[in-house]
Amino acid sequence: MSDHEAEQVRRFREALGLPGLVDVHTHFMPERVLRKVWGYFDSLGPLTGGVEWPITYRKAEEERTALLREFGVRAFTAMLYPHKAGMARWLNGWAVDFARRTPDCLHTCTLFPEPGVEAYVREAVEAGARVFKAHVQVGAYDPADELLDGAWGLLAEAGVPVVIHCGSGPAPGKHTGPEPIARVLARHPRLRLVVAHMGMPEYEDFLDLAERYAEVRLDTTMAFTDFSERLAPFPRRALPRLTGLGDRILLGSDFPNIPYPYLHQLGALERLELGDAWLRGVCHDNGARLFGLPTR
């Protein structure tokens, strides 16, 4: 499947005149942690909304990185996240090593509301972290928790983007939804938040925040696909707003933890019919600018 799919992805890129793809939402983490994540999906845990969720790219780490390169993904991330205190610093240590041995991966770190979070976030930034991942649903924490205030301020000052799962899909959490994020942004309006999954299912509320705050972006992860359209369809009335925010929407896929081929995410964006210039921005140029990569 991969050779044929890689060829189709190449055709997609070439039709747009792109040198590659920039995918801001791919998952790499310690193998034993990733296998626990896969086990959770297999068990139809409550955070998946109880929906059947086969993992399409259940492969060894080196096979997964090789496959992204075959797809022409020139920069990707290692979205990793803690579900309890005391875990983030350890994950960040693993991420340093992964970034060293995987030069096309944007050095990714994470955080959790706990004593010492500002110190280890500072250490990560000084060590070259280029993007952070925050997962409000899995971590079950309030992103506006005062324990995180210093860390958010530090990341805003450093201009380091944070990809944050804060929407209430596929299942709501105690602190998911736009209101906690609005409180964070009121304190830190320059924070470069990248709202994962387009804020699914509160799409329009998160579009409101992106229109209000110039540094807020959204990633396309799983949005617009057949899988997500069945569960939480994107409102057609909001499509024109995607054009207005065209320079702040970034390609995300959730690779390898997706229940369909990688190509389907690209096709789902193409069928929105928002134009080639919009697709070029989303699939490559917006991410390239954000992370200081050549745009061509």
Secondary structure, DSSP 8 states (H G I E B T S, - for coil): -HHHHHHHHHHHHHHHT-S-EE-S------HHHHHHHHHHHHTT-GGGTT-----TT---HHHHHHHHHHTTEEEEE-----SSTT-HHHHHHHHHHHHHH-TTEE-EEE--SSTTHHHHHHHHHHTT--EEEEEHHHHT--TT-GGGHHHHHHHHHHT--EEEE-S--SS--TT-SHHHHHHHHHH-TT--EEEGGGGTT-HHHHHHHHHH-TT-EEE-TTTTSHHHHHHS---GGGHHHHHHTGGGEE----TTS-SS-HHHHHHHHHTT---HHHHHIIIIIHHHHHTT----
